Structures are given as structure tokens and as C-alpha cells.
Amino acid sequence: MNAWRAVVLAASTFCLAPLSMAAELQIIAGGGIAAPLKEIAAQFEKTTGHKLVIRYGTTPELIKMATTGGPFDLGVVPIDVFRNDAARATFIAPAPSEVARVGIGVAVRAGAPKPDISTPAALKQTLLNAKSIASIPESATGYLLAGIYQRLGIAEAMNARIKPQPTPAAIAQSVASGETELGVFLTNVLTAPGIDLVGPFPREVQMEVVYHTSVSARAKEAEAANAFITYLKSPAAAAVIKSKGMSPSSL
């Protein structure tokens, strides 16, 4: 009888013990890191049981999401977002942590001749020869490109050639369909079906978009958010980032 009562008591205690609850993480992220982030998120969900809801956007959209878009738990965004005072104030005080970085390149429709972009002079001529260029001016990449065009002395000429696209995926679609002659954006985005990556900008003018992560100051799931950031810095996540054409942060 005593043994039976012990079993019943143990069972009752187990049933009353608190269970670890899966969290639903609300994440804002840059569109340029979507490919690796989706795969990493799926791995994290499978491993932990948490669910990740990710909203992607350009830098201006991300700043708006952070400041007026309602609660979120963490961001994986271009460093430009953290340079905006209002957006930066929505994250916890410690400095954001780097996740990945990637440079800018040029793409053409699959099978089309690849123009010369091997030197700054060759890149300049290729851009001036293009009748239309798909890109996203209002983005972290677009801001870097504006500086590069200014440095090359072609900023005004580019204004007439750039055909703004709403998302990174739309750049590839525009070039693949023949709607635009060139795609100029992050090299990892320019490896999509239907287009060929000509290559990265020459070293002399190359610049990189750097993605950082931080927990929101209004996070409802701060513990799970920190766990995801730790996973983002893991060798498994770094392998995914590298496989998608980006450079992972140092582990």
C-alpha cells in the first residue's frame, strides 16, 4: 500500500510540475538576409519548438516597424537601422551583435553576355551603357550605391536608369523577365534562378551591407529571443549563411 501511495504521489507531482512553454518570436529583418534567415529559423523551430514570425523590409520600413509597428522581440537588420536614433532606442542598451555581411554586385538575364566590371572604369562604363537597372534605392544597399555612384561621377546619370523594385526578389524577377537590363544589389540576392551573377563590384569601390541583431526593449519573449541570437552565432547557422553567399560573423 505504501508503495502504491508513493507512485500516486509521484504521478500527481509530475502532473503539477510546470512545463516549458514554446514561445512565438516576433522578428523584424532585412530583406537581403531572408534566404539564410528562413533556413536558420526553420532549424531553430525544429530544435526548440519555438515559432518564429518574421517581417522583412527595407531600412526605412524596418525603422518604421521598430518605432511604430507594434511590439517585436528582436531584429536582424542592417546596421543603418541602429544608426537611426528613434529606432536604436527601441532595442536594449548593449551594442548590437554582427551576424553577417555581403557586398554589392551586378547581374544579367540568364544566358546574356556578361559585361566587364573588373575595374572601377569598366564598372562605370557598364552602368552608363545600361538602359535600365533594377535596384532598391531606399534601402541599406541603395544608400551605399548612391555613395558609389557619386564617387564614380555618375549619380545624375543613374537616376534616369534605375527602376526601383519593391523587394530583393523583385530585382531578380525584373532582370529574368527582361524588364530591366541589369540588376545591381547584394551579390547573394543576385544568384536567383533566371539571372546570372556577373560578379561583385571591384575592390576599389566595393562596400558591404552589415547585418546586426539585438533584442527589443519591449520584447515579450526576451529569453527565447536571446536563445535565437545565440543560435544565429552558432557554427550551424554560420554554415547556412555562408552557403547563401554571405560572410558570417566570427564565431
C-alpha positions as CSV (number, residue, x, y, z in Angstrom):
1,M,0.0,0.0,0.0
2,N,2.8,2.4,0.9
3,A,4.5,1.7,-2.4
4,W,1.2,2.4,-4.3
5,R,0.6,5.6,-2.5
6,A,4.2,6.7,-3.4
7,V,3.5,6.0,-7.1
8,V,0.3,8.0,-7.0
9,L,2.0,10.9,-5.2
10,A,4.9,10.9,-7.7
11,A,2.4,11.0,-10.6
12,S,0.5,13.8,-9.1
13,T,3.6,15.8,-8.5
14,F,4.7,15.3,-12.2
15,C,1.3,16.5,-13.4
16,L,1.5,19.6,-11.4
17,A,5.1,20.5,-12.4
18,P,5.3,23.5,-14.8
19,L,6.0,22.6,-18.4
20,S,8.4,24.6,-20.6
21,M,6.2,26.6,-23.0
22,A,7.1,27.3,-26.6
23,A,7.3,30.9,-27.5
24,E,6.2,32.8,-30.6
25,L,9.0,35.2,-31.5
26,Q,8.2,38.3,-33.5
27,I,11.2,39.3,-35.6
28,I,11.9,42.2,-38.0
29,A,14.6,41.6,-40.6
30,G,16.3,43.0,-43.7
31,G,15.1,41.5,-47.0
32,G,18.7,40.9,-48.1
33,I,19.2,38.3,-45.4
34,A,15.9,36.5,-46.0
35,A,17.3,33.4,-47.6
36,P,19.7,32.2,-44.8
37,L,17.4,33.5,-42.1
38,K,14.4,31.4,-43.3
39,E,16.5,28.3,-43.2
40,I,18.1,29.1,-39.8
41,A,14.6,29.9,-38.4
42,A,13.3,26.5,-39.6
43,Q,16.2,24.7,-37.9
44,F,15.7,26.7,-34.7
45,E,12.0,25.9,-34.6
46,K,12.6,22.2,-35.1
47,T,15.2,22.2,-32.4
48,T,13.4,24.3,-29.7
49,G,9.7,24.1,-30.5
50,H,9.5,27.9,-30.7
51,K,7.7,29.6,-33.6
52,L,9.3,32.5,-35.5
53,V,7.2,35.1,-37.2
54,I,9.5,37.2,-39.4
55,R,8.6,40.5,-41.1
56,Y,11.0,41.6,-43.8
57,G,11.6,45.1,-45.1
58,T,14.0,47.8,-46.4
59,T,15.8,50.0,-44.0
60,P,13.1,52.8,-43.9
61,E,10.4,50.1,-43.5
62,L,12.4,48.5,-40.7
63,I,12.8,51.8,-38.9
64,K,9.1,52.3,-39.1
65,M,8.4,48.7,-37.9
66,A,10.7,49.3,-34.9
67,T,9.3,52.7,-33.9
68,T,5.6,52.4,-34.8
69,G,4.9,48.9,-36.0
70,G,4.0,47.4,-32.7
71,P,5.8,45.0,-30.3
72,F,8.6,42.8,-31.6
73,D,11.1,40.6,-29.8
74,L,14.3,41.1,-31.9
75,G,15.7,42.5,-35.1
76,V,18.2,41.1,-37.6
77,V,18.7,44.3,-39.6
78,P,21.2,46.4,-41.5
79,I,23.4,48.5,-39.2
80,D,21.8,51.6,-40.7
81,V,18.7,50.8,-38.6
82,F,20.7,51.1,-35.4
83,R,22.1,54.5,-36.6
84,N,18.6,55.9,-36.5
85,D,18.2,57.4,-33.0
86,A,14.5,56.6,-32.7
87,A,14.9,53.0,-33.9
88,R,18.0,52.4,-31.8
89,A,16.1,53.4,-28.7
90,T,13.7,50.5,-29.2
91,F,16.5,48.0,-28.6
92,I,18.2,47.0,-25.4
93,A,21.2,49.1,-24.4
94,P,24.2,46.7,-25.2
95,A,25.7,47.2,-28.7
96,P,24.1,45.1,-31.4
97,S,25.9,41.9,-32.5
98,E,27.1,41.3,-36.1
99,V,25.5,38.4,-37.8
100,A,26.6,38.6,-41.5
101,R,27.8,40.9,-44.2
102,V,27.7,40.9,-48.0
103,G,28.9,43.0,-50.9
104,I,27.3,44.5,-54.0
105,G,27.4,43.1,-57.5
106,V,25.8,43.1,-60.9
107,A,23.6,40.5,-62.6
108,V,22.2,40.0,-66.1
109,R,19.4,37.8,-67.5
110,A,20.5,34.1,-67.7
111,G,22.5,33.5,-70.8
112,A,23.0,37.2,-71.7
113,P,26.6,38.4,-72.3
114,K,28.3,39.4,-69.2
115,P,29.7,43.0,-69.3
116,D,33.1,44.0,-67.9
117,I,33.0,45.2,-64.3
118,S,36.6,44.2,-63.4
119,T,37.8,47.8,-62.7
120,P,36.1,51.0,-61.5
121,A,36.4,52.4,-65.0
122,A,34.8,49.3,-66.6
123,L,32.0,49.2,-64.0
124,K,31.3,52.9,-64.7
125,Q,31.0,52.3,-68.4
126,T,28.8,49.2,-67.9
127,L,26.4,51.2,-65.7
128,L,26.3,54.1,-68.2
129,N,25.7,51.7,-71.1
130,A,22.7,50.1,-69.4
131,K,19.3,51.3,-70.4
132,S,17.7,50.1,-67.2
133,I,18.9,48.9,-63.8
134,A,16.8,47.1,-61.2
135,S,17.7,48.1,-57.6
136,I,16.1,49.4,-54.4
137,P,17.3,53.0,-53.8
138,E,15.5,53.3,-50.4
139,S,17.5,50.5,-48.7
140,A,20.8,50.0,-47.0
141,T,22.2,48.8,-50.3
142,G,20.7,51.7,-52.1
143,Y,22.4,54.2,-49.7
144,L,25.8,52.6,-50.3
145,L,25.2,52.6,-54.1
146,A,24.3,56.3,-54.0
147,G,27.8,56.9,-52.5
148,I,29.5,54.7,-55.0
149,Y,27.7,56.4,-57.9
150,Q,28.7,59.8,-56.5
151,R,32.3,58.6,-56.3
152,L,32.3,57.4,-59.9
153,G,30.8,60.7,-61.0
154,I,27.6,59.1,-62.4
155,A,25.0,59.9,-59.8
156,E,22.8,62.0,-62.0
157,A,23.0,59.6,-64.9
158,M,22.0,56.7,-62.7
159,N,18.8,58.5,-61.7
160,A,17.4,58.0,-65.2
161,R,18.4,54.4,-65.4
162,I,17.4,52.9,-62.0
163,K,14.0,51.2,-62.0
164,P,13.1,50.9,-58.3
165,Q,11.9,47.5,-57.1
166,P,9.8,46.8,-54.0
167,T,11.7,43.8,-52.8
168,P,15.1,42.0,-53.4
169,A,13.2,39.1,-55.0
170,A,11.6,41.6,-57.4
171,I,15.0,42.6,-58.7
172,A,15.8,39.1,-59.8
173,Q,12.3,38.8,-61.4
174,S,12.7,42.0,-63.3
175,V,16.1,41.0,-64.7
176,A,15.0,37.5,-65.5
177,S,11.9,38.7,-67.4
178,G,13.9,41.2,-69.5
179,E,12.1,44.1,-68.0
180,T,15.4,45.6,-66.8
181,E,18.9,45.0,-68.3
182,L,20.9,44.8,-65.1
183,G,20.4,44.0,-61.5
184,V,22.6,45.9,-59.1
185,F,22.2,44.8,-55.5
186,L,23.7,42.4,-52.9
187,T,25.5,39.5,-54.5
188,N,23.6,36.9,-52.5
189,V,20.3,38.2,-53.9
190,L,21.7,38.1,-57.5
191,T,22.1,34.3,-57.5
192,A,18.4,33.6,-58.2
193,P,17.0,31.4,-61.0
194,G,16.7,33.2,-64.3
195,I,19.7,35.5,-63.8
196,D,23.4,35.2,-63.9
197,L,25.7,37.0,-61.4
198,V,28.3,38.9,-63.4
199,G,30.4,39.4,-60.2
200,P,31.0,41.7,-57.3
201,F,32.0,45.3,-57.7
202,P,35.8,45.8,-58.0
203,R,37.6,46.0,-54.7
204,E,38.4,49.8,-55.1
205,V,34.7,50.7,-54.8
206,Q,33.2,47.7,-53.1
207,M,31.1,48.3,-50.0
208,E,29.2,45.8,-47.7
209,V,25.9,45.8,-46.0
210,V,26.4,44.5,-42.5
211,Y,23.5,42.8,-40.6
212,H,23.3,43.1,-36.8
213,T,21.0,41.6,-34.3
214,S,19.6,42.8,-30.9
215,V,16.7,42.1,-28.6
216,S,13.9,44.6,-28.5
217,A,13.5,46.7,-25.3
218,R,9.8,45.8,-25.5
219,A,10.4,42.0,-26.0
220,K,7.7,39.8,-24.7
221,E,9.9,36.7,-25.2
222,A,13.3,38.0,-24.3
223,E,14.6,34.6,-23.1
224,A,13.7,32.9,-26.4
225,A,15.0,35.9,-28.3
226,N,18.4,35.6,-26.7
227,A,18.4,31.9,-27.4
228,F,17.8,32.6,-31.1
229,I,20.6,35.2,-31.2
230,T,22.9,32.6,-29.7
231,Y,21.8,30.1,-32.4
232,L,22.5,32.8,-35.0
233,K,26.1,32.9,-33.9
234,S,26.5,29.1,-33.9
235,P,28.6,27.1,-36.4
236,A,25.4,25.6,-37.8
237,A,23.9,29.0,-38.6
238,A,27.2,30.2,-39.9
239,A,27.3,27.3,-42.4
240,V,23.9,28.3,-43.7
241,I,24.8,32.0,-44.0
242,K,28.0,31.0,-46.0
243,S,26.0,28.6,-48.2
244,K,23.7,31.5,-49.2
245,G,26.6,33.7,-50.4
246,M,27.1,35.8,-47.3
247,S,30.0,36.1,-44.9
248,P,29.1,35.0,-41.3
249,S,30.4,36.9,-38.3
250,S,33.4,35.5,-36.5
251,L,32.4,32.8,-34.0
